[in-house]
Every structure is written in structure tokens, then in C-alpha cells.
Amino acid sequence: AQSVTQPDIHITVSEGASLELRCNYSYGATPYLFWYVQSPGQGLQLLLKYFSGDTLVQGIKGFEAEFKRSQSSFNLRKPSVHWSDAAEYFCAVRSGGYNKLIFGAGTRLAVHP
Amino acid sequence: GAVVSQHPSRVICKSGTSVKIECRSLDFQATTMFWYCQFPKKSLMLMATSNEGSKATYEQGVEKDKFLINHASLTLSTLTVTSAHPEDSSFYICSARGVDPGEQYFGPGTRLTVT
């Protein structure tokens, strides 16, 4: 069965520092991978996605993620965090185009000034 | 990108009553809609998947008679929480997918509080 693990429940970084949020998935074939961001009381916004091709994916708001098949990982990165990036981040996997999304538990990001 | 709306954004109802939440795809036809619930500080839990004109497929443990889902058109799905109880208080989020299976868009969510 598919699963998604986000090992870090909470992460705190200083504004301007770099950020990496971890995501590991469990699935036999190449999955569809997503990162979403959720601000308090809001719905989800898609940051980026990976289906195939270049394993380094660029997203909105300066985020990027790298698919590493050997590590079953899809970590999200940003070189310089802004205070407005404080939110909850969810990694998700889908086994095929028409299948359902499976979400990780989420990582709550706090940004210190 | 495509827009999905939900109405209402917040609702408070008394225990034992029913409440309906609407989910609309505003600028595309949603062949499939998904309903999720999210409890405080938790991840999204898929409740059910509905295809237009068909009965919804519920996830294990979700009571289909309690959470009624109707997907009557390609732009509208509704979730009705029947005989709501305080433990049904949650953040309900709908999501819609069009003909492109790679894209799935989320609504802003509905905060349900049952008193």
C-alpha cells in the first residue's frame, strides 16, 4: 500500500535561512508526487508536482523539490525563507493519474524574525 | 489555475441537525470530486470520491448514511452531514479533478462546529 512519511512534525527556521522539508514515500512504481501548503484555516495550494522527467522540480514561491528514486524521497527546499512561508506543508503521493492522493502527516513551519 | 469554491466557509449547527456543504468548480468541469476532513493539527483524511452521475465511493470507516454526497453536475458536489454531533466538528475540504488526471484543485474548506 502507498504511504507518505514526513518525519518532521515541526520545524523552526530563521528568516533568510535555507529550508528543507523531508518526505519519503512507499510505492513500487514511480509515483506522482506533490507538495501542498496550507495557511491556517485555509485550503491547500499546490506548490509543485513531479510526474516524470527532470527530477528537480521548480515550484511557486521559490520552492523546489528533488525526486530521488534510490531514497524514495521527494524533499522540498527553499534557499531563503520568508516570514510569510510560515504554514503547514503536506507531501502527497498518487499511484496513478486516476487514483486518490495520499497525504503525509504534514510539517508545521515556523519562521523566526 | 482552476478555482474551486466552497460554501459556507463556516457553519455552526446544533447537535442532531443536518448541514449541507457545497463545492463548486468555477471554471472547469469536475469529473471527479473528493471530500476530505481535517481535524486540528492533523492531516487530510479522504472521506469519499464521487464521479459525476454516480454514487460516491466511501473510504473505510466513513458512514455513507451519515455523510451524504451528491455529485449531480460537473460543477457541483454537496456533502450533507446528517444528524451532526460534536465529534463531527472538523474542517471539511473538497477537491476537484477535471479531464486532466494530473491536476487536482482544492477548495478553501468549510469549518463545521457542532454545539
Boltz contact constraints between the chains, C-beta under 6 A:
constraints:
  - contact:
      token1: [A, 42]
      token2: [B, 108]
      max_distance: 6.0
  - contact:
      token1: [A, 43]
      token2: [B, 93]
      max_distance: 6.0
  - contact:
      token1: [A, 43]
      token2: [B, 106]
      max_distance: 6.0
  - contact:
      token1: [A, 43]
      token2: [B, 107]
      max_distance: 6.0
  - contact:
      token1: [A, 43]
      token2: [B, 108]
      max_distance: 6.0
  - contact:
      token1: [A, 43]
      token2: [B, 109]
      max_distance: 6.0
  - contact:
      token1: [A, 44]
      token2: [B, 106]
      max_distance: 6.0
  - contact:
      token1: [A, 97]
      token2: [B, 101]
      max_distance: 6.0
  - contact:
      token1: [A, 98]
      token2: [B, 101]
      max_distance: 6.0
  - contact:
      token1: [A, 100]
      token2: [B, 46]
      max_distance: 6.0
  - contact:
      token1: [A, 103]
      token2: [B, 43]
      max_distance: 6.0
  - contact:
      token1: [A, 103]
      token2: [B, 44]
      max_distance: 6.0
  - contact:
      token1: [A, 105]
      token2: [B, 43]
      max_distance: 6.0
  - contact:
      token1: [A, 106]
      token2: [B, 43]
      max_distance: 6.0
